[in-house]
């Protein structure tokens, strides 16, 4: 097991870094969704679909 790990150390490190980046992006998206921010980064007031997108929420 130790020989395999030392032979593939670079691959393991890159995979861990990529997994951390993906987890951070997912965490950021969930935090923004909880704050009520839209996924595109701009407000819903100027969006053409704002009436149909959030019609049931926040009335």
PQR file with spaces between the fields and no chain letter, atoms N, CA, C, O and H, PARSE charges and radii, in Angstrom:
ATOM       1  N    UNK     1       0.827   -1.193    0.000 -0.4000 1.5000
ATOM       2  CA   UNK     1       0.000    0.000    0.000 -0.0000 2.0000
ATOM       3  C    UNK     1       0.868    1.253    0.000  0.5500 1.7000
ATOM       4  O    UNK     1       0.587    2.212   -0.719 -0.5500 1.4000
ATOM       5  N    UNK     2       1.926    1.240    0.810 -0.4000 1.5000
ATOM       6  CA   UNK     2       2.804    2.395    0.890 -0.0000 2.0000
ATOM       7  C    UNK     2       3.556    2.622   -0.418  0.5500 1.7000
ATOM       8  O    UNK     2       3.799    3.764   -0.810 -0.5500 1.4000
ATOM       9  H    UNK     2       2.155    0.461    1.394  0.4000 1.0000
ATOM      10  N    UNK     3       3.919    1.542   -1.087 -0.4000 1.5000
ATOM      11  CA   UNK     3       4.606    1.667   -2.376 -0.0000 2.0000
ATOM      12  C    UNK     3       3.672    2.276   -3.417  0.5500 1.7000
ATOM      13  O    UNK     3       4.080    3.138   -4.196 -0.5500 1.4000
ATOM      14  H    UNK     3       3.722    0.615   -0.769  0.4000 1.0000
ATOM      15  N    UNK     4       2.430    1.831   -3.427 -0.4000 1.5000
ATOM      16  CA   UNK     4       1.458    2.392   -4.369 -0.0000 2.0000
ATOM      17  C    UNK     4       1.228    3.869   -4.092  0.5500 1.7000
ATOM      18  O    UNK     4       1.157    4.668   -5.025 -0.5500 1.4000
ATOM      19  H    UNK     4       2.099    1.131   -2.794  0.4000 1.0000
ATOM      20  N    UNK     5       1.112    4.238   -2.841 -0.4000 1.5000
ATOM      21  CA   UNK     5       0.884    5.637   -2.473 -0.0000 2.0000
ATOM      22  C    UNK     5       2.051    6.521   -2.887  0.5500 1.7000
ATOM      23  O    UNK     5       1.845    7.621   -3.401 -0.5500 1.4000
ATOM      24  H    UNK     5       1.170    3.589   -2.082  0.4000 1.0000
ATOM      25  N    UNK     6       3.266    6.051   -2.669 -0.4000 1.5000
ATOM      26  CA   UNK     6       4.422    6.860   -3.048 -0.0000 2.0000
ATOM      27  C    UNK     6       4.570    6.945   -4.562  0.5500 1.7000
ATOM      28  O    UNK     6       5.073    7.946   -5.073 -0.5500 1.4000
ATOM      29  H    UNK     6       3.432    5.158   -2.252  0.4000 1.0000
ATOM      30  N    UNK     7       4.145    5.924   -5.284 -0.4000 1.5000
ATOM      31  CA   UNK     7       4.216    5.946   -6.749 -0.0000 2.0000
ATOM      32  C    UNK     7       3.157    6.866   -7.343  0.5500 1.7000
ATOM      33  O    UNK     7       3.353    7.417   -8.426 -0.5500 1.4000
ATOM      34  H    UNK     7       3.736    5.111   -4.869  0.4000 1.0000
ATOM      35  N    UNK     8       2.047    7.035   -6.652 -0.4000 1.5000
ATOM      36  CA   UNK     8       0.937    7.849   -7.168 -0.0000 2.0000
ATOM      37  C    UNK     8       0.686    9.088   -6.327  0.5500 1.7000
ATOM      38  O    UNK     8      -0.435    9.596   -6.309 -0.5500 1.4000
ATOM      39  H    UNK     8       1.888    6.587   -5.772  0.4000 1.0000
ATOM      40  N    UNK     9       1.673    9.576   -5.648 -0.4000 1.5000
ATOM      41  CA   UNK     9       1.502   10.704   -4.742 -0.0000 2.0000
ATOM      42  C    UNK     9       1.035   11.960   -5.463  0.5500 1.7000
ATOM      43  O    UNK     9       0.169   12.673   -4.956 -0.5500 1.4000
ATOM      44  H    UNK     9       2.584    9.163   -5.663  0.4000 1.0000
ATOM      45  N    UNK    10       1.584   12.237   -6.617 -0.4000 1.5000
ATOM      46  CA   UNK    10       1.186   13.440   -7.359 -0.0000 2.0000
ATOM      47  C    UNK    10      -0.284   13.370   -7.758  0.5500 1.7000
ATOM      48  O    UNK    10      -1.001   14.364   -7.650 -0.5500 1.4000
ATOM      49  H    UNK    10       2.287   11.657   -7.029  0.4000 1.0000
ATOM      50  N    UNK    11      -0.735   12.220   -8.213 -0.4000 1.5000
ATOM      51  CA   UNK    11      -2.136   12.051   -8.603 -0.0000 2.0000
ATOM      52  C    UNK    11      -3.055   12.217   -7.401  0.5500 1.7000
ATOM      53  O    UNK    11      -4.110   12.842   -7.503 -0.5500 1.4000
ATOM      54  H    UNK    11      -0.153   11.412   -8.301  0.4000 1.0000
ATOM      55  N    UNK    12      -2.663   11.668   -6.286 -0.4000 1.5000
ATOM      56  CA   UNK    12      -3.471   11.769   -5.068 -0.0000 2.0000
ATOM      57  C    UNK    12      -3.557   13.224   -4.613  0.5500 1.7000
ATOM      58  O    UNK    12      -4.632   13.690   -4.235 -0.5500 1.4000
ATOM      59  H    UNK    12      -1.805   11.160   -6.203  0.4000 1.0000
ATOM      60  N    UNK    13      -2.451   13.937   -4.645 -0.4000 1.5000
ATOM      61  CA   UNK    13      -2.447   15.344   -4.219 -0.0000 2.0000
ATOM      62  C    UNK    13      -3.326   16.186   -5.134  0.5500 1.7000
ATOM      63  O    UNK    13      -4.101   17.012   -4.653 -0.5500 1.4000
ATOM      64  H    UNK    13      -1.577   13.558   -4.952  0.4000 1.0000
ATOM      65  N    UNK    14      -3.218   15.990   -6.440 -0.4000 1.5000
ATOM      66  CA   UNK    14      -4.051   16.749   -7.388 -0.0000 2.0000
ATOM      67  C    UNK    14      -5.521   16.423   -7.182  0.5500 1.7000
ATOM      68  O    UNK    14      -6.360   17.323   -7.229 -0.5500 1.4000
ATOM      69  H    UNK    14      -2.588   15.319   -6.831  0.4000 1.0000
ATOM      70  N    UNK    15      -5.848   15.171   -6.956 -0.4000 1.5000
ATOM      71  CA   UNK    15      -7.244   14.780   -6.729 -0.0000 2.0000
ATOM      72  C    UNK    15      -7.799   15.410   -5.452  0.5500 1.7000
ATOM      73  O    UNK    15      -8.953   15.838   -5.425 -0.5500 1.4000
ATOM      74  H    UNK    15      -5.166   14.441   -6.917  0.4000 1.0000
ATOM      75  N    UNK    16      -6.997   15.468   -4.406 -0.4000 1.5000
ATOM      76  CA   UNK    16      -7.436   16.088   -3.150 -0.0000 2.0000
ATOM      77  C    UNK    16      -7.654   17.585   -3.333  0.5500 1.7000
ATOM      78  O    UNK    16      -8.622   18.142   -2.817 -0.5500 1.4000
ATOM      79  H    UNK    16      -6.060   15.120   -4.427  0.4000 1.0000
ATOM      80  N    UNK    17      -6.757   18.235   -4.067 -0.4000 1.5000
ATOM      81  CA   UNK    17      -6.912   19.672   -4.315 -0.0000 2.0000
ATOM      82  C    UNK    17      -8.158   19.945   -5.139  0.5500 1.7000
ATOM      83  O    UNK    17      -8.910   20.870   -4.831 -0.5500 1.4000
ATOM      84  H    UNK    17      -5.970   17.782   -4.486  0.4000 1.0000
ATOM      85  N    UNK    18      -8.388   19.157   -6.179 -0.4000 1.5000
ATOM      86  CA   UNK    18      -9.592   19.346   -6.997 -0.0000 2.0000
ATOM      87  C    UNK    18     -10.862   19.073   -6.203  0.5500 1.7000
ATOM      88  O    UNK    18     -11.853   19.782   -6.375 -0.5500 1.4000
ATOM      89  H    UNK    18      -7.777   18.406   -6.429  0.4000 1.0000
ATOM      90  N    UNK    19     -10.856   18.078   -5.350 -0.4000 1.5000
ATOM      91  CA   UNK    19     -12.020   17.784   -4.516 -0.0000 2.0000
ATOM      92  C    UNK    19     -12.295   18.937   -3.555  0.5500 1.7000
ATOM      93  O    UNK    19     -13.452   19.271   -3.302 -0.5500 1.4000
ATOM      94  H    UNK    19     -10.051   17.502   -5.210  0.4000 1.0000
ATOM      95  N    UNK    20     -11.239   19.547   -3.021 -0.4000 1.5000
ATOM      96  CA   UNK    20     -11.413   20.691   -2.121 -0.0000 2.0000
ATOM      97  C    UNK    20     -11.991   21.889   -2.866  0.5500 1.7000
ATOM      98  O    UNK    20     -12.833   22.606   -2.326 -0.5500 1.4000
ATOM      99  H    UNK    20     -10.299   19.276   -3.227  0.4000 1.0000
ATOM     100  N    UNK    21     -11.550   22.111   -4.093 -0.4000 1.5000
ATOM     101  CA   UNK    21     -12.079   23.223   -4.887 -0.0000 2.0000
ATOM     102  C    UNK    21     -13.550   23.001   -5.209  0.5500 1.7000
ATOM     103  O    UNK    21     -14.358   23.923   -5.095 -0.5500 1.4000
ATOM     104  H    UNK    21     -10.866   21.529   -4.532  0.4000 1.0000
ATOM     105  N    UNK    22     -13.899   21.793   -5.608 -0.4000 1.5000
ATOM     106  CA   UNK    22     -15.301   21.489   -5.909 -0.0000 2.0000
ATOM     107  C    UNK    22     -16.161   21.642   -4.668  0.5500 1.7000
ATOM     108  O    UNK    22     -17.263   22.184   -4.750 -0.5500 1.4000
ATOM     109  H    UNK    22     -13.243   21.045   -5.701  0.4000 1.0000
ATOM     110  N    UNK    23     -15.684   21.178   -3.522 -0.4000 1.5000
ATOM     111  CA   UNK    23     -16.439   21.316   -2.273 -0.0000 2.0000
ATOM     112  C    UNK    23     -16.619   22.786   -1.908  0.5500 1.7000
ATOM     113  O    UNK    23     -17.688   23.174   -1.437 -0.5500 1.4000
ATOM     114  H    UNK    23     -14.789   20.737   -3.455  0.4000 1.0000
ATOM     115  N    UNK    24     -15.591   23.612   -2.118 -0.4000 1.5000
ATOM     116  CA   UNK    24     -15.700   25.038   -1.815 -0.0000 2.0000
ATOM     117  C    UNK    24     -16.709   25.727   -2.731  0.5500 1.7000
ATOM     118  O    UNK    24     -17.461   26.593   -2.283 -0.5500 1.4000
ATOM     119  H    UNK    24     -14.722   23.296   -2.501  0.4000 1.0000
ATOM     120  N    UNK    25     -16.731   25.352   -3.993 -0.4000 1.5000
ATOM     121  CA   UNK    25     -17.697   25.942   -4.928 -0.0000 2.0000
ATOM     122  C    UNK    25     -19.120   25.549   -4.549  0.5500 1.7000
ATOM     123  O    UNK    25     -20.022   26.387   -4.567 -0.5500 1.4000
ATOM     124  H    UNK    25     -16.120   24.649   -4.356  0.4000 1.0000
ATOM     125  N    UNK    26     -19.321   24.300   -4.213 -0.4000 1.5000
ATOM     126  CA   UNK    26     -20.650   23.845   -3.805 -0.0000 2.0000
ATOM     127  C    UNK    26     -21.080   24.546   -2.519  0.5500 1.7000
ATOM     128  O    UNK    26     -22.229   24.970   -2.397 -0.5500 1.4000
ATOM     129  H    UNK    26     -18.588   23.619   -4.199  0.4000 1.0000
ATOM     130  N    UNK    27     -20.162   24.670   -1.559 -0.4000 1.5000
ATOM     131  CA   UNK    27     -20.477   25.370   -0.313 -0.0000 2.0000
ATOM     132  C    UNK    27     -20.851   26.825   -0.588  0.5500 1.7000
ATOM     133  O    UNK    27     -21.803   27.343   -0.004 -0.5500 1.4000
ATOM     134  H    UNK    27     -19.228   24.326   -1.658  0.4000 1.0000
ATOM     135  N    UNK    28     -20.108   27.483   -1.472 -0.4000 1.5000
ATOM     136  CA   UNK    28     -20.388   28.878   -1.819 -0.0000 2.0000
ATOM     137  C    UNK    28     -21.758   29.012   -2.483  0.5500 1.7000
ATOM     138  O    UNK    28     -22.503   29.942   -2.174 -0.5500 1.4000
ATOM     139  H    UNK    28     -19.335   27.062   -1.947  0.4000 1.0000
ATOM     140  N    UNK    29     -22.096   28.104   -3.382 -0.4000 1.5000
ATOM     141  CA   UNK    29     -23.393   28.160   -4.066 -0.0000 2.0000
ATOM     142  C    UNK    29     -24.543   27.943   -3.082  0.5500 1.7000
ATOM     143  O    UNK    29     -25.580   28.599   -3.184 -0.5500 1.4000
ATOM     144  H    UNK    29     -21.491   27.348   -3.633  0.4000 1.0000
ATOM     145  N    UNK    30     -24.364   27.027   -2.135 -0.4000 1.5000
ATOM     146  CA   UNK    30     -25.410   26.787   -1.136 -0.0000 2.0000
ATOM     147  C    UNK    30     -25.564   28.006   -0.234  0.5500 1.7000
ATOM     148  O    UNK    30     -26.684   28.385    0.109 -0.5500 1.4000
ATOM     149  H    UNK    30     -23.522   26.494   -2.052  0.4000 1.0000
ATOM     150  N    UNK    31     -24.450   28.621    0.151 -0.4000 1.5000
ATOM     151  CA   UNK    31     -24.514   29.814    1.002 -0.0000 2.0000
ATOM     152  C    UNK    31     -25.210   30.964    0.276  0.5500 1.7000
ATOM     153  O    UNK    31     -25.998   31.690    0.882 -0.5500 1.4000
ATOM     154  H    UNK    31     -23.540   28.313   -0.127  0.4000 1.0000
ATOM     155  N    UNK    32     -24.928   31.134   -1.004 -0.4000 1.5000
ATOM     156  CA   UNK    32     -25.571   32.193   -1.768 -0.0000 2.0000
ATOM     157  C    UNK    32     -27.060   31.917   -1.941  0.5500 1.7000
ATOM     158  O    UNK    32     -27.865   32.848   -1.906 -0.5500 1.4000
ATOM     159  H    UNK    32     -24.288   30.544   -1.496  0.4000 1.0000
ATOM     160  N    UNK    33     -27.434   30.673   -2.124 -0.4000 1.5000
ATOM     161  CA   UNK    33     -28.845   30.305   -2.263 -0.0000 2.0000
ATOM     162  C    UNK    33     -29.597   30.591   -0.957  0.5500 1.7000
ATOM     163  O    UNK    33     -30.737   31.053   -0.984 -0.5500 1.4000
ATOM     164  H    UNK    33     -26.780   29.917   -2.152  0.4000 1.0000
ATOM     165  N    UNK    34     -28.956   30.315    0.181 -0.4000 1.5000
ATOM     166  CA   UNK    34     -29.592   30.588    1.474 -0.0000 2.0000
ATOM     167  C    UNK    34     -29.769   32.082    1.707  0.5500 1.7000
ATOM     168  O    UNK    34     -30.716   32.498    2.374 -0.5500 1.4000
ATOM     169  H    UNK    34     -28.029   29.939    0.202  0.4000 1.0000
ATOM     170  N    UNK    35     -28.857   32.896    1.157 -0.4000 1.5000
ATOM     171  CA   UNK    35     -28.962   34.349    1.278 -0.0000 2.0000
ATOM     172  C    UNK    35     -29.995   34.925    0.332  0.5500 1.7000
ATOM     173  O    UNK    35     -30.363   36.093    0.462 -0.5500 1.4000
ATOM     174  H    UNK    35     -28.088   32.558    0.614  0.4000 1.0000
ATOM     175  N    UNK    36     -30.471   34.135   -0.615 -0.4000 1.5000
ATOM     176  CA   UNK    36     -31.472   34.600   -1.560 -0.0000 2.0000
ATOM     177  C    UNK    36     -30.893   35.150   -2.843  0.5500 1.7000
ATOM     178  O    UNK    36     -31.620   35.732   -3.648 -0.5500 1.4000
ATOM     179  H    UNK    36     -30.172   33.187   -0.720  0.4000 1.0000
ATOM     180  N    UNK    37     -29.611   34.980   -3.049 -0.4000 1.5000
ATOM     181  CA   UNK    37     -28.978   35.471   -4.270 -0.0000 2.0000
ATOM     182  C    UNK    37     -29.311   34.543   -5.428  0.5500 1.7000
ATOM     183  O    UNK    37     -29.522   33.344   -5.242 -0.5500 1.4000
ATOM     184  H    UNK    37     -29.020   34.507   -2.395  0.4000 1.0000
ATOM     185  N    UNK    38     -29.353   35.110   -6.613 -0.4000 1.5000
ATOM     186  CA   UNK    38     -29.643   34.292   -7.784 -0.0000 2.0000
ATOM     187  C    UNK    38     -28.382   33.596   -8.257  0.5500 1.7000
ATOM     188  O    UNK    38     -27.278   33.955   -7.849 -0.5500 1.4000
ATOM     189  H    UNK    38     -29.182   36.084   -6.764  0.4000 1.0000
ATOM     190  N    UNK    39     -28.542   32.611   -9.109 -0.4000 1.5000
ATOM     191  CA   UNK    39     -27.395   31.849   -9.577 -0.0000 2.0000
ATOM     192  C    UNK    39     -26.572   32.592  -10.616  0.5500 1.7000
ATOM     193  O    UNK    39     -25.405   32.261  -10.829 -0.5500 1.4000
ATOM     194  H    UNK    39     -29.439   32.319   -9.441  0.4000 1.0000
ATOM     195  N    UNK    40     -27.161   33.594  -11.269 -0.4000 1.5000
ATOM     196  CA   UNK    40     -26.423   34.296  -12.319 -0.0000 2.0000
ATOM     197  C    UNK    40     -25.584   35.437  -11.752  0.5500 1.7000
ATOM     198  O    UNK    40     -24.705   35.952  -12.443 -0.5500 1.4000
ATOM     199  H    UNK    40     -28.109   33.862  -11.096  0.4000 1.0000
ATOM     200  N    UNK    41     -25.834   35.837  -10.524 -0.4000 1.5000
ATOM     201  CA   UNK    41     -25.031   36.878   -9.909 -0.0000 2.0000
ATOM     202  C    UNK    41     -25.673   38.256   -9.936  0.5500 1.7000
ATOM     203  O    UNK    41     -25.202   39.168   -9.257 -0.5500 1.4000
ATOM     204  H    UNK    41     -26.548   35.419   -9.962  0.4000 1.0000
ATOM     205  N    UNK    42     -26.723   38.419  -10.696 -0.4000 1.5000
ATOM     206  CA   UNK    42     -27.399   39.712  -10.714 -0.0000 2.0000
ATOM     207  C    UNK    42     -28.774   39.557  -10.071  0.5500 1.7000
ATOM     208  O    UNK    42     -29.222   38.439   -9.820 -0.5500 1.4000
ATOM     209  H    UNK    42     -27.106   37.678  -11.247  0.4000 1.0000
ATOM     210  N    UNK    43     -29.428   40.655   -9.812 -0.4000 1.5000
ATOM     211  CA   UNK    43     -30.721   40.600   -9.155 -0.0000 2.0000
ATOM     212  C    UNK    43     -31.833   40.118  -10.062  0.5500 1.7000
ATOM     213  O    UNK    43     -31.730   40.204  -11.285 -0.5500 1.4000
ATOM     214  H    UNK    43     -29.063   41.564  -10.017  0.4000 1.0000
ATOM     215  N    UNK    44     -32.885   39.616   -9.467 -0.4000 1.5000
ATOM     216  CA   UNK    44     -34.002   39.097  -10.247 -0.0000 2.0000
ATOM     217  C    UNK    44     -34.920   40.210  -10.749  0.5500 1.7000
ATOM     218  O    UNK    44     -35.769   39.966  -11.606 -0.5500 1.4000
ATOM     219  H    UNK    44     -32.968   39.546   -8.473  0.4000 1.0000
ATOM     220  N    UNK    45     -34.762   41.411  -10.235 -0.4000 1.5000
ATOM     221  CA   UNK    45     -35.672   42.481  -10.630 -0.0000 2.0000
ATOM     222  C    UNK    45     -35.541   42.863  -12.103  0.5500 1.7000
ATOM     223  O    UNK    45     -36.517   43.304  -12.710 -0.5500 1.4000
ATOM     224  H    UNK    45     -34.072   41.608   -9.538  0.4000 1.0000
ATOM     225  N    UNK    46     -34.366   42.702  -12.683 -0.4000 1.5000
ATOM     226  CA   UNK    46     -34.183   43.045  -14.083 -0.0000 2.0000
ATOM     227  C    UNK    46     -34.325   41.850  -15.012  0.5500 1.7000
ATOM     228  O    UNK    46     -34.143   41.984  -16.222 -0.5500 1.4000
ATOM     229  H    UNK    46     -33.573   42.343  -12.190  0.4000 1.0000
ATOM     230  N    UNK    47     -34.641   40.701  -14.474 -0.4000 1.5000
ATOM     231  CA   UNK    47     -34.762   39.489  -15.272 -0.0000 2.0000
ATOM     232  C    UNK    47     -36.142   39.420  -15.913  0.5500 1.7000
ATOM     233  O    UNK    47     -37.141   39.747  -15.273 -0.5500 1.4000
ATOM     234  H    UNK    47     -34.789   40.592  -13.491  0.4000 1.0000
ATOM     235  N    UNK    48     -36.202   39.002  -17.154 -0.4000 1.5000
ATOM     236  CA   UNK    48     -37.478   38.888  -17.858 -0.0000 2.0000
ATOM     237  C    UNK    48     -38.355   37.782  -17.287  0.5500 1.7000
ATOM     238  O    UNK    48     -39.577   37.841  -17.417 -0.5500 1.4000
ATOM     239  H    UNK    48     -35.390   38.737  -17.675  0.4000 1.0000
ATOM     240  N    UNK    49     -37.769   36.797  -16.671 -0.4000 1.5000
ATOM     241  CA   UNK    49     -38.518   35.666  -16.117 -0.0000 2.0000
ATOM     242  C    UNK    49     -38.733   35.780  -14.608  0.5500 1.7000
ATOM     243  O    UNK    49     -39.078   34.787  -13.968 -0.5500 1.4000
ATOM     244  H    UNK    49     -36.776   36.749  -16.565  0.4000 1.0000
ATOM     245  N    UNK    50     -38.539   36.954  -14.029 -0.4000 1.5000
ATOM     246  CA   UNK    50     -38.635   37.091  -12.580 -0.0000 2.0000
ATOM     247  C    UNK    50     -40.033   36.793  -12.055  0.5500 1.7000
ATOM     248  O    UNK    50     -40.170   36.314  -10.929 -0.5500 1.4000
ATOM     249  H    UNK    50     -38.259   37.761  -14.549  0.4000 1.0000
ATOM     250  N    UNK    51     -41.046   37.056  -12.819 -0.4000 1.5000
ATOM     251  CA   UNK    51     -42.407   36.795  -12.375 -0.0000 2.0000
ATOM     252  C    UNK    51     -42.739   35.320  -12.304  0.5500 1.7000
ATOM     253  O    UNK    51     -43.500   34.906  -11.430 -0.5500 1.4000
ATOM     254  H    UNK    51     -40.934   37.445  -13.733  0.4000 1.0000
ATOM     255  N    UNK    52     -42.198   34.527  -13.187 -0.4000 1.5000
ATOM     256  CA   UNK    52     -42.519   33.109  -13.196 -0.0000 2.0000
ATOM     257  C    UNK    52     -41.522   32.280  -12.393  0.5500 1.7000
ATOM     258  O    UNK    52     -41.834   31.158  -11.992 -0.5500 1.4000
ATOM     259  H    UNK    52     -41.580   34.864  -13.898  0.4000 1.0000
ATOM     260  N    UNK    53     -40.346   32.810  -12.158 -0.4000 1.5000
ATOM     261  CA   UNK    53     -39.316   32.047  -11.473 -0.0000 2.0000
ATOM     262  C    UNK    53     -39.592   31.947   -9.966  0.5500 1.7000
ATOM     263  O    UNK    53     -39.470   30.865   -9.392 -0.5500 1.4000
ATOM     264  H    UNK    53     -40.093   33.721  -12.484  0.4000 1.0000
ATOM     265  N    UNK    54     -39.956   33.043   -9.328 -0.4000 1.5000
ATOM     266  CA   UNK    54     -40.147   33.073   -7.883 -0.0000 2.0000
ATOM     267  C    UNK    54     -41.558   33.519   -7.509  0.5500 1.7000
ATOM     268  O    UNK    54     -41.739   34.271   -6.551 -0.5500 1.4000
ATOM     269  H    UNK    54     -40.055   33.922   -9.794  0.4000 1.0000
ATOM     270  N    UNK    55     -42.539   33.065   -8.251 -0.4000 1.5000
ATOM     271  CA   UNK    55     -43.903   33.545   -8.001 -0.0000 2.0000
ATOM     272  C    UNK    55     -44.465   33.039   -6.675  0.5500 1.7000
ATOM     273  O    UNK    55     -45.207   33.770   -6.019 -0.5500 1.4000
ATOM     274  H    UNK    55     -42.392   32.455   -9.029  0.4000 1.0000
ATOM     275  N    UNK    56     -44.141   31.818   -6.256 -0.4000 1.5000
ATOM     276  CA   UNK    56     -44.700   31.269   -5.029 -0.0000 2.0000
ATOM     277  C    UNK    56     -43.916   31.690   -3.801  0.5500 1.7000
ATOM     278  O    UNK    56     -44.448   31.662   -2.691 -0.5500 1.4000
ATOM     279  H    UNK    56     -43.538   31.223   -6.788  0.4000 1.0000
ATOM     280  N    UNK    57     -42.684   32.072   -3.974 -0.4000 1.5000
ATOM     281  CA   UNK    57     -41.844   32.409   -2.827 -0.0000 2.0000
ATOM     282  C    UNK    57     -41.962   33.884   -2.460  0.5500 1.7000
ATOM     283  O    UNK    57     -42.142   34.733   -3.333 -0.5500 1.4000
ATOM     284  H    UNK    57     -42.252   32.094   -4.875  0.4000 1.0000
ATOM     285  N    UNK    58     -41.862   34.183   -1.177 -0.4000 1.5000
ATOM     286  CA   UNK    58     -41.794   35.533   -0.625 -0.0000 2.0000
ATOM     287  C    UNK    58     -42.950   36.434   -1.067  0.5500 1.7000
ATOM     288  O    UNK    58     -42.722   37.477   -1.680 -0.5500 1.4000
ATOM     289  H    UNK    58     -41.715   33.494   -0.468  0.4000 1.0000
ATOM     290  N    UNK    59     -44.163   36.044   -0.765 -0.4000 1.5000
ATOM     291  CA   UNK    59     -45.321   36.903   -1.051 -0.0000 2.0000
ATOM     292  C    UNK    59     -45.866   37.495    0.194  0.5500 1.7000
ATOM     293  O    UNK    59     -46.841   38.245    0.146 -0.5500 1.4000
ATOM     294  H    UNK    59     -44.348   35.196   -0.268  0.4000 1.0000
